[in-house]
Amino acid sequence: MEEIIVSKEELIQMFENEKIVDTGHGWHIDGNEVFIIALHDVDPKFLQDVTNAKFYKITPKR
């Protein structure tokens, strides 16, 4: 699996359609554990809530 960048809406759809599965021990896509990283347009020291990002990067956990 390669890393992908998705919008907040696409990420929500991936969870709703069970493309991404929360196992309680991590997130999985097609049996592969992944990281979900919020991509923000502002300086990180001003961040208050990671759920307010417009885009997210999904990368395989190695």
ZIZIJO-V626054 format. One record per backbone hydrogen bond with DSSP energy under -0.5 kcal/mol. NH is the residue of the N-H (numbers start at 1). CO is the residue of the C=O. E is the energy in kcal/mol with one decimal. If there is no record, write none. Layout:
# ZIZIJO-V626054
nh & co & e
NH & CO & E
NH & CO & E
This chain:
# ZIZIJO-V626054
nh & co & e
4 & 58 & -2.2
6 & 56 & -2.8
8 & 54 & -1.8
11 & 7 & -2.4
12 & 8 & -2.3
13 & 9 & -2.2
14 & 10 & -2.2
15 & 11 & -1.8
16 & 12 & -2.5
17 & 13 & -2.9
18 & 15 & -1.1
19 & 14 & -2.2
20 & 14 & -1.8
21 & 28 & -2.7
23 & 21 & -0.8
23 & 26 & -2.6
27 & 34 & -0.7
28 & 21 & -2.3
29 & 32 & -2.6
30 & 19 & -0.5
32 & 29 & -2.3
34 & 27 & -2.6
35 & 59 & -3.1
37 & 57 & -3.1
39 & 55 & -2.8
40 & 38 & -0.6
46 & 43 & -2.2
47 & 44 & -1.7
52 & 49 & -1.5
53 & 50 & -0.9
54 & 39 & -0.6
55 & 39 & -1.0
56 & 6 & -3.0
57 & 37 & -3.1
58 & 4 & -3.2
58 & 56 & -0.5
59 & 35 & -1.9
59 & 57 & -0.6
61 & 33 & -2.9
62 & 60 & -0.6
